[in-house]
Amino acid sequence: MSRIADTVQVTSEETTRRGPTALLARRVPGFALAVLIAVVAMVIGRLIPVVGAPVTGVVIGAAVAAIRAPGRMLRPGIELASKKVLQLAVVTLGTQLSLAQVVHTGFASLPVMVGTLAACLVAAYFVGRWLGVVGDLRTLIGVGTGICGASAIAAVTPVIGAVGADVAYAVSTIFLFNIAAVLSFPALGHLLGLGQHAFGLLAGTAVNDMSSVVAAASTYGGVAANYAVVVKLTRTLFIIPICLGLAAWVARRRSRSGADAPARRTRIIRLVPWFLVAFLAAAALNSAGLLGAGVRHGMVEASMWLITIALSAIGLSTDVRGLRTAGARPLVLGAVLWVVVTLTSLGMQYLFMGSMHS
């Protein structure tokens, strides 16, 4: 009996030891595929900066999924990359921000940023309902257009639990109008006679992903490019209140449906996602000057890699039939929101900043 007991104990210990190893082994194939796609996307993104690696990753991933949907062996690793890596990517974004930058951009520019975000979210709600674009897809397109493109979509996705098809469609929509902005904004700026700071503010508020902001503003001038980057980074801070608001909305919706009734007492603690707290802590460390130039540069690279891996995994989990079912209406919503944000930025600059020609 003692030998049997010893054997059972040894077997149990081996199972315990092998448990995490077996779990890790299950996640390796899918995670490795997402990384491989991300490597290809990074190369393409550096060759074509306007396109960018994250968008390339989600497109390649979706193309692979369209050819052959990932099987059961790949799903655990893809899920790990699309959720946990995505959350870690949001944390690294905080190291690119300095809380003091909000002050340095001046109170004159903050009304423009707040106004464009508010106009975009309101338009997303009403125009989206009118077009029949409902649920998470409408939210992702609205937040992506109003804040900072793929980064905002990456931050919001785990908060609302958006599915891969919605994320892929939203990222692709944002990308399309980023390209349109890069091609049309410099000509629009010259046509309106915008000054360097005015155009930088336009680019920083109406163009989303950083690569596209830099591409559009650099064409206009060095001063415009520097100002646009600061505005774009400052806009990223709006991720925090938007995600908190969405988390509260999701919690309220679930409590009404009774899905989380036993957990209502702890909901206040769970309301704030851990990665947003870490995001704010990273921004605070950078603001305090505790992150050296080398660390910040490394974090910029790490952030790009992590977002690209996560979006590649999201592309792999995309339901291509779902994208076809969605049709062209989400694309129309993206176009309307892009126009709304552009006109709001120009209009609020005129109202709050007096002249736009300096």
Salt bridges, closest charged atoms under 4 A:
GLU79 OE2 - LYS83 NZ 3.26
ASP260 OD2 - ARG254 NH1 3.95
ASP260 OD2 - ARG267 NH2 2.45
GLU301 OE1 - ARG46 NH2 3.11
